[in-house]
Every structure is written in structure tokens, then in C-alpha cells.
Amino acid sequence: MKKILLFTDSLGAGGAQHQLVGLAVFLQRAGYAVKVCTYYNFDFYKSILYENQVANELIPCADNSKKRILAVSKYFKRENPDWVIAYQETPSLLACVAKIMGRDYRLMVSERNTTQKIGMNERVRFFLYRWADAVVPNSYAQSDFLLSYYPWMKSKLTTISNFVDLERFDFSSKHRRKQPLIVVAASIWPPKNTVGLIQAVKILKDRRASFRIEWYGISDVYNDYLDQSKKLIKELELEDYINLLPKSKQIQEKYKECDYFCLPSFYEGTPNVICEAMSCGRPIICSKVCDNPVYVAEDENGFLFDPKSPVAIADTIQRALQISDEKYLSYCGKSREKAERLLSKKFFVDKYITIIEGR
């Protein structure tokens, strides 16, 4: 039985952590010996591991940045895994360094976002990927980017899109409210473009459009940007149109309650929240960036816009609000169909097992 360590920074409320926890459960069910290890003590997803009896552990002393490299290396030596699967940039870098220090395991690093530019951090990280046995982007956009800059990665690269729990995020058909509810689920920070959406809401208010937006994304970080966003809402008198709320553990219920799902971000990896909202059968309004058009198609299940233009965002939301009831219900059904075709657990875990078993 192969022993697999799944390594990331924490079990906080992020998309990468959600995917890693799901992968841990699926691999254990497939017969592997699995443990999840982290170096920060956040427990948003820990209950899922407990419920499924998946071992998880904080790496001793690794919360100290000065001791982290040595602590991780010692931990990997003690655990002696067959494979380490690292999610997110810093854990991937740490796993590469530990392997350079002589640790004997096969290593899979996972790219969870799309690189926007090559700076010093990227140069170091991608150089260290020479010690990885497999590089797994979760988006085709990132795979294309890596191949264009680092063609030597070709033999290591496998794109594995994220999964969606199609049972938890189940389909529910509904008729729109007279005042439609649009939900956003994303951290409130600059890449997710909260300010751009607020500016678009002001344009729609001036056009007398009828709608409400609930953005679930307040966390304990990026407080300056949150304060900037709240201030802008107040200055533009948009309190009746947009509400900024804490992240929710019951986000599937928020998808089902809403009429549309929106994500105005400047870039994405695989957009987890878009995929989840699709699975629940909601039309999607989102930026035309990265892999979003893989999942969202105009005149099929959603609407795409340029995130750099508040006017384009406003125009697209207005266009979505104005479709007929018949077309709205068709969009709902098409979203679920695409989710079932592209985002199943089996498709996801089988691709990881293919790498682990060298098939």
C-alpha cells in the first residue's frame, strides 16, 4: 500500500484546501495510506478529514518561518512517504527543497493559479520544479503558460481540473425573483475585483436596474481592501444593492438561494465557485479570463465580460437580467449538464492515480 502525504499551508477556507481535502478522502477510499500535513493551524476543512477518518497533523515547529525548511525536511524523513503531493506555491517550493536535501520520495507539485508575470519568486519556484516528478496545473491556461516559458516541463505536465461534489452541490430548478439575487463567493481582495463590481453596481443603479448582490468573502486578511470596498459602497449609496458578508461553510445553500452567480476576478485557476454554482444549476456571470470560458459559454449557460471595465461588467449583468424566463431555465439546465460532464470526482481522482501508479 503506497503512503501519500498531502502537504499544504493550512486547512483554511480556500479553494486549494478544499480540493486537497477532497483528494485525500478519495485516495484513502481508493486504498492508499493517506495523511494531510500543514504548518498553520486553521481548521475550516478539518471536520471533513475527521468525518472520513483521514489522518492529519501539524508539522512540529514549521509555523516558524525561520525553522520551516528544516522542520518540513525532518518531518518528511520521519514519515517516509512514497509520494508527496504539494498544493500551493510555498508548500510546493518547500517540498522541492526537502527533496534536494536528500529526502527519498516522489513529488507532485500542484499549480493552483495562473501566473501573470515571471518575477524572481516564479523563477526560483519553476527552477526547483526540476526536482518534481509531476507538475499538475488545475487550469489549461497555466499549462499553456508553463509550456511557453519552460518547454522542458512537457514530460512532467498533466492538467487536472478541479472536482465538484455533484451530490452536495445538487441541481435545483427555480424561477427568478422579481428582484433577482446575484451571489458572489470569493475572498474580498484586489485580484477578485470587488471595487470593479461595486463601480458596475453604481452604473446599474443609475440605469434603475432591479437586483441585489450578496458577496460572501470577508476574512481576517486584506482588511485595507475590505475597508476601501465598504467605504465605496457607502459613498455611492449602494447599501440596498450590494452587501459584503463573511465566508460561509454552507455556500451550497447560498448558490441554491440565488438567481445568478457572479465572479468578476482578474484571473483564476480552475474557478471552484463557478463550478459549484454551475453544479447547482445557476447561470454564471463572470470575467472572460483564463479557464472561465471552458466552463461558461455565451448563449448556453452564462455571460462573459472584461473585468477591467466596470461598464462592460454592468452591461453584461444587465443583459443577464433581461433574458426571458424560458431562456433563464435553459441556462440553469445547461450549467448542470456541463458540471456533470467536466467536474466529476471520478474523473479527478483517476487522473491523480494514473500519475501515482505511473500508468
N, C-alpha and C positions, 0 to 999 in steps of 0.2 A: 504494500500500500504506500503510494507516494505521499510524502509530507509536504504541505504547502503553507508557507507564511504569506498572508496578505498584509501589506505594510502601507500605512498612510499616516498623516499627521494626527488626526483625531477622529472621533465619531460624531463630530458636529453636524449641523443641519445643512450639508452641502450636497450637490448632485453627485460629485465624485464618491463621497462617503456612502451615499445611498446605493450606488452601483456596486461598490466594493463589498458592502454588507450582503447585497443580494447574491453576488458571485460566490461569496464564502458559503452561504446556505446551499446554493446549487451544487457546488463542488463537493461539499460534505455529503449531500444526498446521492451524488454520483459515486461515492465510495472512497474519496480521498480523506486523509487526515489533515484537517484544516485548523489554523489558528490565525486570528486577526491581531496585529500588534500596532500600537500607536505610541506617540510620545507626549501628546497633550490629553488631559482628562476632561473631555466633553462627551456627554452620554446621550445625545439626541437619538441615535440609532442603536444604542447598546441593548435596548429591550428586545429588538428583533433577534440579536445574537443569542440572548438568554432563552428566548422562546423556542429557538431552534437548536439549542444545546451546542452552539458553536463556541469554542474557547476563544477568549480574548484577553489581552494583557497589555499593561503599560510597560514600556521598556524602562528599566531602572535607570535613573539619572539622565535620561535623554531629553527631559524637558529643559535642561540647562544647555543653551546653545553652544557654550564653550566645551562641553563634555559630550555633545551629541554624537559626533562621528565615532569616537572610541566606544561609547555606550552601545550604539547600534551594531558596530562590528563585533563586540563581545557577545551581544545577545544572539546574533545570527550564528556565531560559533557554537554557543551553548545549545541552540535549538537544532542545528544541523539539518536544515530542510533540504529536500530535493529541488524545490523551486521557491523563489521569492517573487511575488507579483506586487510591484510597487505602483501606487496610484498617486498622482500629483507630482509637481516639479521637484520640490525639495526631497521628499522620500525617494524619488527615482534617482536623484543625484547621490543621496546617501547610500543607497543600495549598490550603486556602481562603485563608489569609493570603497565600501566594505569588501566588495569582490576583488578590487585591486590589491587590497591589504591581505589577500590570500584566502578569503573565505570560499569554500567549495560548494557552490550551488549554481543552478541555472537561474537566470534572471530575466524576467519580463517587466519592462517599463511601459507605463501607460500614459499617453498624451491626452489630456482631458480638455484641452482648449485649442484655439487656433492662434498660432504665432503671428504677431502683427509686424514685428521687425526683428532683425538679428542684432542684438547687443552683446555685451560681454557675458552676461549670465547665460544667454542662449548658446553662445559659442562654447562655453565650458560644458554646459549640460549635454549638448549634442556630441561634443568630442568624447565625453565619458560614456555615451551610448555604444561606443566600440566594445565595451565590456559587457553589454547586454546581449542576451541570446535572441530576444524578440522585442520589437518596438511596436506597440499597439495603440495607434490613434483611435479615438472614438468618432472621428469625422473624416470624410473623404477630402475635405478641404485641407486638413492638416497633413494627411498622407501626401497629397499633391505638393504641398509646400515643402515637406521634408525631402521628397524625391527631387524637387527642382534645385535645392541647395546642397543636398547630401546624397547624391546618387548611390554612394556605397551602402546606404541603408536598405536598398531594394530587397535584398535577400532576407532581411530581418523584419520587414514591414508587413503587418496584417491589420486591415481596418476592421474593427468590431464596433458596430453601433450599439448604443445603449439598449437595454431591455425595458419593457414596461410590464408591470404585473397586471395583465389583462383582466384578472378576476377582481382585484382590488379596485382598479380603475375601470369599472364596468360601464357599459353603454346605457344611457338613459335618454330617451327621446323626450323633447319638451317643446312647448310653444313659447315664443318670445313674450316677455313682458311688454307692456305699452311703453314703459321707460326701461330699455334694456340695461342689464348689468354686465359690465365688462370686468373680468378679473385678470390681474397680473400677479404672478408668483415669481419673484426674483429678489435677490439682495438689493437694497437701495444703495447703490454706489455708482460711480461715473460710467463704467462700461455698460451698465444696464439702461442708461439714458433716461433716468427719472425726470430730469429737468426738461428734456426734449418732449416727453409726453405731456408734462404739465403745460408747456407752451402750446402744444397742439390742442389741449383741452380748452385753453383760453380762446383759441380760434373758433372751436366748435361752439363754445358758449355764445360768442358774438354772432354766430350763424343761427342761434336758437335751436341747436340740436338737443334732443332729449335722450339722456343716458346717465349712468353712474359708473364710476370706476372704483374698484377696491384693489389696492396694491398690497399684497402680503409679502413683506420683505424687511421689516425693521429687525435689526440685530444689534449686538453690542459693539460693532465696529463701524467705521465710516460715519461717525456722528456728525462731522462737519458737513458732509454732503446731505445727510438727512435734515440737518437744521436749515441748510440752504433750500432744500426742496419744500420743507414746511413753510418757510418764510415766503417763498414764491407763491405758494397756494394761497396764503393769507393776503399778500399784496394784490393778487389778481382776483381775489374774492371768488375762489373756486371751491370753497368748503362743501357746497352742495353737489359738486360734480366728481371730486376725487378725494379718497380717504386713504392715508398711509397707515398700515396695520402691521402688527408683529407677524413673523413667520408662523405657520400653522402646521401642527402634526396631522391634522385632519384635512389636508389640502384637497383630497379627493372629493370631499363634500363641497368644498368651495367651487371646484370645477362643475359639479353637477347642479349647483345652485345658479351658476352664471348662464348668460345667454351667449357670450363670446369670450374667448381667451385672447389676451394680447401680450406680446413680448417685443419691446422696442429697442433691444440691445444693439450695440455697435458690432459685436462679434459673438460667436458661440462655438462650442464644440458640437457634440450632439445635444440639441436643446431638450433636456429632460422634461421640463414643464410643458413644452409644446407637445411632446409625445404623449405625456399623461393626459393632457386636456383632449387631444385627439382621441385617445382610447375611450374617454368618457363621451365622445360624440359631440364635441364643440367645434364650431367654426373658428379658425385661427386668424388673427390679425397680427402680422409680425414683420420685422425688418427682412429685406431681401439680402441676406448676408450668409456666407459660409454654407453650412448644410441645410439651412432652413428650407430652401426650395426643394430639397429631397423629400421633405415631409409635407410641405404646404404648396398647393398648386392653385393658381388663379382659376376661377370658374369651375373649381372642383370641390375643395374643402376649405378655402381661405383666401386671404388677401395679403399682398406683399407691398412694402413701402421702403423708401430711402430713409434710414434712421437719422441722417444728418439734417433733414428738412422737416421742421415742425408743420409746415404747410402740407407736405406730402403725407405725413402721419395723419393730420386732420382730414385731408381729402379721402384717404383710404378708410379711416374709421367711418366717415360719413357714408361712403359707398357701401360698406358692410351693413350699416344700419338701415339702408334703403332697399335692400333686396326683398323680393316677395317672400311671403310665408312659405310657399311651395319650394322656392329655391333654398330658403333657410333650412328646411327639414332635409333637403337633399344634401346640403353641405354637412349636416350632422351625421348622416349615414355614411358619407364618403370618408369622413375623418376616422370613424371606427374601422371601416374596411381597410384603410391604409395602415392603421395601427396593427391590426391582426396580421397583415401581410409582412410588415417590416420589423416588428418590435417584440416578437415572442421571446420568452425565456429560453426555450429550447434552442432557437437559432443562435442566441447569445452564448450560452454555456457550451454548446457543441463546438463553437469556433475556438474557445479557450482550451477545451480538452484536446482538440486537434493539435494545438501548439504544444501542450504539455506532453502528449504522447508521441510527438514527432511524426505524425501521420502525413 
